[in-house]
Amino acid sequence: MRTESAKLPDELQTLLYSFAHQQVSDVHFEAQPTQYLVRARRLGWLREHQSLASHRAEQWIAALKNAAGVDITQRRIAQDGRFHLQVQETSIDCRLSVLPTLWGEKVVLRLFNQQSQALKLNQLGFLPEQQQQVTHALQEKHGLILVTGPTGSGKTHTLYAMLTHLNQPDINISTVEDPIEIPLPGINQTAVGQSGGMRFADCLRALLRQDPDVIMVGEIRDAETAQMTVQAAQTGHLVLATLHASHAMAALIRLQQLNISHAQIAGSLSLLINQRLVLVGEQRRGVFDLNQVDEAAQQVLLGSPHQADYWQRTAQLLKPKHITP
């Protein structure tokens, strides 16, 4: 990623600056038959912002691709890049994804406003007793802390706050991410695909030979990564990870689909966090449901999924306890 501020057309730069201050996480430039559609995702909701003439949108896309260091002449393959934008006192990191579609290139920008990054646990929106639960789980030497929620709910941001809390000179913290969203000094961050095309599982396998104390897996996407994540949590490592799931029960079902047994879940999972975002004043805040996997919860999870009341008992175990900030 380039360190200097990108040079963009004034109108585009002003638009991105405005989006960053509105807490927009993603900006979509979508090719239509006669124009481009600009949509913005805020608090998880994607809404139309404006339409652009195709020729102007293509000029903007060329400028974005040039800023991100990708091939502006190539329009038939998917491309990814990053760039930095400095507007007055606002510092914005942008992740670019380009994908060819029927009517032209679609571009999605993920925005990271460095001034709005709250990387402390007490700034995320946890209730006092919830923050106590999280802090207690982070003190453990092993176990899996799993953060779930829909796309754009701030899961990775929550993990970064946990890593910041743990970051001490006597702890070896390593991450596997796709991509690295926020650089964290003192933490060993590896981007998937930037080291000979390694996958999550490849990076995680190598990372386990690096004497880690704490491991962060940006996202559990496949069965192999899921197995290695669970095994690491059971063999003396504190593991933080995210999983796409709309609620806690869906997370358990998803792990089962990834060939993780209920015994493995009971033996590795220490804290299950489900989150979404709300707007409080002018700031995004997380709303969290926490489920601590204590001995009673382990006994429920160790039961047979074939028993008639198994899922009913599990649903009761995972019933949300807090739904408002």
Salt bridges, closest charged atoms under 4 A:
GLU11 OE2 - ARG56 NH1 2.73
ASP26 OD2 - ARG110 NE 2.57
GLU30 OE2 - HIS28 ND1 3.58
GLU30 OE2 - ARG39 NH2 2.88
GLU30 OE2 - LYS106 NZ 3.24
ASP93 OD1 - HIS84 ND1 2.89
GLU105 OE2 - LYS65 NZ 2.86
GLU105 OE1 - ARG75 NE 3.54
GLU129 OE2 - HIS322 NE2 3.54
GLU140 OE2 - HIS136 NE2 3.66
ASP178 OD2 - ARG221 NH1 2.99
GLU181 OE2 - ARG95 NH1 3.43
GLU181 OE2 - ARG110 NH1 3.84
ASP202 OD1 - ARG199 NH2 3.10
ASP202 OD1 - ARG205 NH1 3.53
GLU219 OE1 - ARG221 NE 3.26
GLU219 OE2 - HIS244 NE2 3.48
GLU224 OE1 - ARG199 NH1 3.10
GLU224 OE2 - ARG205 NH2 2.62
ASP289 OD2 - ARG276 NH1 3.13
